[in-house]
Structures are given as C-alpha cells and as structure tokens.
Amino acid sequence: MTTETLLRRITDYGNRADPYPLYEELRATPVARQEDGTRLVGTYREILHLLHDPRISSDLRNRRHRERAAPDDEDDQGLPPAFLKLDPPAHDRMRRLFMRHFGPPHSPRRVSALGEELPGIITGLVDGLAGRNRIDVVDDFAYPFPVTVICRLLGVPREDEPRFHVWADAVVASIDPGPEENPGERRRAGQQAKAEMGLYMSGLMADRRGSPRDDMLSGLVNDDIADSGVEPVELVTNSVLLFVAGHETTVNLIANGMLTLLRNPEVLADLRAAPAAMPQAVEELLRFEPPVHMLTQRTPLTDVEIAGVVIPEGVPLSLVLASGNRDPQRFTDPDRFDPWRPDNQHLGFGGGVHGCFGAPLARLEAQLALTELIRRLDSPRLAADPPEYRRNPVLRGPRRLLVDFDGMRP
Amino acid sequence: MTGRDGRIVVVGASLAGLRAAETLRDEGFTGSLTVVGEERHEPYDRPPLSKQVLLGRVPPDHVALPARRPVDADWRLGVRATGLDLEKRLVRLSDGADLPFDRLLVATGVRARPWPDEAQAALDGVVGVRTLEDARGLLERLEAGPRRVLVIGAGFTGSEMASVCRERGLDVVVAERGGAPLIGALGGVLAEVAADIQRAHGVDLRCGVTVTALEGDGRGRLARARLSDGAALEVDVAVVALGAVRNTEWLAGSGLAAGPRGVACDAGCHAFDLNGVVTDDVFVAGDVARFPHPVYEYQLLALEHWGNAVAQAEVAAHNMVSPGVRKRPHLSLPAFWSSQFGVNIKSLGVPSFADEVAVVQGSVEERRFVAVYGYQGRVTAAVAFDQAMWLDFYGRLIEAAAPFPPGFDTVGRPGKPEVLPADVPDPAVLSHGPTVAVTGHLPDERRVTLLRPPG
C-alpha cells in the first residue's frame, strides 16, 4: 500500500488496537506526504529536531488557506486560542503566567503538596472496588482518579462531574483527525462545549476573586496580570485547556499502563516486588504506549528541509510521537517493554516550548496509581485482549479495560 | 600491554578527571588507575559555588559531583603534581613520590587569577571565587552583611557575584576594564543588554575603569578601593574575578607543548610535544586543554566550560583504551550557561568568532531572545537569554556552516532580522571562510566533511 494513505489507515478505527505496524511503515519514509497534503514524520531524530525548530509554528493561522481543513481551526465562538495553539511570544507569556501557579520557582510546592493527597484518593477508589472480581480499569479507576486530581488542583467542584464529563468528551471528539462521520458537526459540538466550559470556569473564577482558596484558579484570578500581556479571558480559555488536558491524557497513561503490565506479567511481578522501580516503568510506558500519539497542529513558516526532504511552507505537519518512540535507530529492541531500559529519552511528553505542562503531575499520578493497583489486586488478568479502544487515534487508549482478579489485598 | 590494562595516571581530580576515570572503567579498562588531586576534597561541582551556595540555598558541603559508577582507583588527594618526566614515564608529586605510568591524562584545569599585589591580596576581605574554601569564606562574609561589596571584573563569575549580592540586598559595585559586562564572551551588542540588566537590578556598574589599589584600615582589614578614574570606594569585601590561570607550571621542562594558554592537543586529545609532534600516551582534557576545532578553522580553543570538560574527558578516556581505528574526535560545540539577575544565559558555539550578530527570536526589550552570530556569512554561534530550548536548532546551523544572516521566519518574529556589527573586542585571530562542517549524530559517527562553496 502507498504511504499516501497512512494517515487514513492510522485514523481507521480498525487499526486502533495496534497502529505500530503502520508506524513502522511510516518510518521507512522520513517525510510521508498524505492524500490531503499533510506531511507525517515518524522517525525519532526528525521529530526531535522539528519539536525544537523555530521555523515550525503551532498556530493554525499560519496554514495556507486551502490546507487549513484541519480538525480544530475554526473560530472558537469568539474565544481566543489557548497557549497550546499559539507561538511565542504570546504562548510564552501565557504559559509562564500559568506556570507561576503550578511549578517552580514560584510554586515549588504545588505538585508535591497535591502528591500528599493522592494516596488517600487512590485508596478511596480502590477500597470502593472491594467485593468484586471484575473491574473496568477505565471507568472504575483510570478516569475518576485524574479527574479528582485535576478538580482539586484547579478548584473545580468534583460534584459537577456530570456536566463537565459531557463537555470534555465533546472537546476530545472534535480533535479526532479521522475523516469519517461528520467532522463539521463534531467540531461545532466541541466548540459549543468549550464555550460552555468557559462560562462555567469564569463563574468559578469570579467566586474566587478576592476570596482565594488553595487552588490554581484562585492563584490565577488574584494574580496581578496587568504587566503580563495576558488578557483575563485568556485565563479562562487556558484553564479550560488545562482541565481537559489533565482529564484526558492521564486516563490513557494509567489504562495503557495497566494493560501493558498485564501483558507483561513478569515485569508486573518485578514491580510488585520492587515498587521503587515504578518511576522508570512509567517512563518506559510513556515511550511504549504514550497517551498522545501524534501532534497534528504544526505548520512550517518557511520551506524546511529535514532528512533531505523539503516540507513546504504552510502545509499541515503531524509529528507521530508514538512512532518516534519505537524508532529502532534510537531505541534498541523498541517493541520490547523494558522498564530497565537505559537512556530512555522518550517523546511521550512531546518537547520544546510545547512540552507537556503537566508532566510532573502526570508522572506522579501514574506512579502512585499503578503501584497501588498492582499491590492491591490479587492475580489480576485481562478479561479481553485487545480491549475496546476509544475512537480517538491521537489521545489513544482503551475505552474499557476489563480485568478479572481473585480478591483485594488490604 | 593492551589498551585495557597497564597503568593510567590522571592528574586532576575535578570534573574532567572524575569523568575520565569513570569512562575508562566504563570502557573496560582493568589496569591500575591513580587519580591525583591538589585539593583535599572528593571531586566537586563548581558552577553552584558562584550561585546557589552563595545564596545560601545549597550548603557548601553538598556540591560533591555525583558518581556515575564506582571507580576502582587510587585517589591521591591533597597532593600536587610537580613535574613530568616523559622519558622515564613518571609524574613527580609534592609529597616526594614518583608515580609511574603507561598512559597519562593531564586534567589540571585552571585556578583563579589572583589580585596582582600580594600584600593587598592578603587583606582580610579580599577574596576569590573558584574553590570550595573560597565559596565558604565568601558565604560567611556575605552573611555578615557587608556595607558594600566590590566585584573586580564583569565576566561571568563577576556578574554572577553581582547578581548574588543584589539578591541578598547588598550594595555592590562592579568595576570592569572593558566597555560592558560579558563583552569578551558575548560581544558589544549583548554586553549592552547585560549592562542594562545589571543597572536595572541596582548594580553600581562602572565600566572602562580599573581598580588601582585595595587599601587596608591599618589593622589588616580591607577598607577602600581606588579606581583609575580617581574614585575612592569604601568597601568591606572585594571579590577578585579576573579570570583564570591555567595550571601548566608543573609541565615546564617536560617537553610538552604546555604554557600559559594551556596544553595543546589534537582533536583526539593526544598532547603535542614542543615540536608540535603528537604524543602517543599523554592525553589532555578539560579547561587546561587547547584543541583544534574544525568549525573554527582548526584554531586551538581553550574553553572553561563545564560541558566541554565532560565531553572532552569522555573522548580522551575512550581514546586512551581504544586502538587507532576506534578513536574518536572531540567535535562537540562549545557551550556554556550562566544564571544571573533571574536570567538564564546560554551560549552555543564561539560568539567571539563573529563579525555580525542578529536577534532572530524573541525580544531584547522583554529580555527573552535568541541572538545568532555570523562570521563572513556563516553562522558561528548563538546565545539565548531565557530561550535556551531553541539552541539545539542553532547548533545544527553552526555545524552545517549555514548562511548568515538566517533568511527564514521564526515563530513570533517574521521578517528579516536586523544585522548589527558583532563588536567583539580584539578580532585579530579571525581570518578565512568556511571549509568544513561537522556531521553525524552518534559519538562514533561524528566526522568532519569538506564543504564546497555554492556556485
């Protein structure tokens, strides 16, 4: 088959359970032109270079008009784009402002303080599964856990979950690059959801103006942004971005993690015996089954030559991170899951200025969650393999992960 | 004797010496390994000494270099090498012992250039900042709350010292003979930015002046400094930051090409003898080495950079235990960083090897930008202020001898950049155009290729 159809085949739901052979095919061509003009890049070194290349824009307004038929580029109901879809310097100003309330140097304790609450949240969820012999790791654990955490971090009431669950699903469906169904309809639904979420978020922020609590929304809304170059409405759109991102990616990391460990029982046994190795195992997971498979929002500002091929100015460019992570030129025996792999500089969190904002929190969540799950579940095994996957080929992960087990350890 | 046994002596127990010793064992060297270090301490890390340690964020005894692996070595610490006999293959030590070797690595680094007047230098309050003892002493003085600190020299160390003083709320005067801070390393355009940053942070910056005398209070304590413009300053502490002296005196008369500018070696870290003939068994790495770099017309570079010490030590150690065809060149681009006044400055390439400079990303006004340096129409260096994440891209331009000024748009900065004269002091060493480029990605595939000029 021709490499021109690779994107179509990758997005084809039939290939969701195992896209890796397609990625291998992709890596044979450094820059694979697709039927719609999109260029796919799937080799590690080229992805790494493009992630750090200042000629590559993340702002879809830089696409040539006729090539802009991208999943998510229409006017977002008058809302300005979040920093994920902006270039420096606007990107940097917003991200810096948000980082002031999330990480060092201004908020060095935010993640570690939250980290102290995580074991309690995990234990609560796992205790709630007692008396059962089958769980759905996604709905029973991998989804509710990070949602609780992102709610706690931002200051979103957990009891509003029924409302924002629907919104988040609509937003995620809208960035599905698959050509099937009705992309226009999905896009409109996604924008509608974002607008509603924005209203909801600004309501929460208004409550905190002048009466701060211990959460990020309070920090943001009471920060002096006069000189930051950031508009108040951008606080709202970026909070929505973080909320959705914090929602949708860690779910995959934990569910993919459980799936991978259950497929590699000897590794699972090793980790149960030596939980101190879990941080390395999570890094390997981020390589082996990353929660975000590709970055679809890039556009060259000028003709860019990479690996001897010119990517023309203005065309859609997608970096297939999950393929780079399996590049045998970079990783020895790349299709083997090996937590003890040395020099594991994976692309699981992307890289460059758009490198994952929440990475430190995601790491901590996955490490603690997987450690506790494998410690508590007695003889866990997959009830179905492969599991049922979510539709989305970008934020790829199981929709359901049924696991049978013999009992719950204390 | 094969490559993997015999006796290896490493002279110098700091960053380059330690990393070389570790690499030797990594590469399967099973013979006897002796590491000689003048300081009594286990190998420690110097960059924090002028930053976190003086700010009180890292205790002085927490700067030991992390061991990458166990090194089975005989550590001779607190002992200085005093001589080298190449014929007898002996290193002479200050404790009277002679150390025989089959292969030798010279990694003796540099020391701080002392204040030239010994009596003035001995005043209580006159300090340097290079060693752990220096940092301990200085920390004590800064914590005592001096009324005013004088920093002599506005290179990277001096500028970082000024930054520490301001962060501690201390009055600080910086005296620099050149026209602006960091001008030797970054050229005039970025040096002016550095000067603005210092002044905005309340540094009393005085350029174009020298300190002519340090005077005591009659009881051996520093009381004031006199400047060449006639000013007299009451100061409690004077930090001497006049750059470095290479530790090569012990090699005098050894027959090696060693002198005040360092020990000359080839790209494989083999030392040259006085005649410029390469030696087989004597290697050099770290701040004390002068090595040819193809990107800079094979001129000999001497770098006081952390990353260079590591990379060169690894190449030297690899070559010490590898047969000819397996040897590697030390081709990594010079790189350094500095943090001062809340700004992270990072440099790649050799900014002083330039005739022009252009800001290609970000904004100087926001103090967040990337500047690219060019020499005769090709890119030779890039410097980032708080934008270090882009530098690898420019490193590839430097290695490919890409045209200068860059003709492409970058994120957030469309259009052609304004090109300014680089204003590098003393450009006497600059001459020809590009002839080669560095290629390859893995350590053993990095090679030099000849370039044909276009057209």
Interface residues (C-beta under 8 A of the other chain):
Chain A: R45 H49 H52 D53 P54 R55 I56 S57 S58 D59 D87 P88 P89 A90 H91 D92 L301 T302 G352 V353
Chain B: V360 Q361 G362 S363 E366 R368 V370 M389 W390 D392 F393 R396 F408 D409 T410 V411 G412 P414 H441
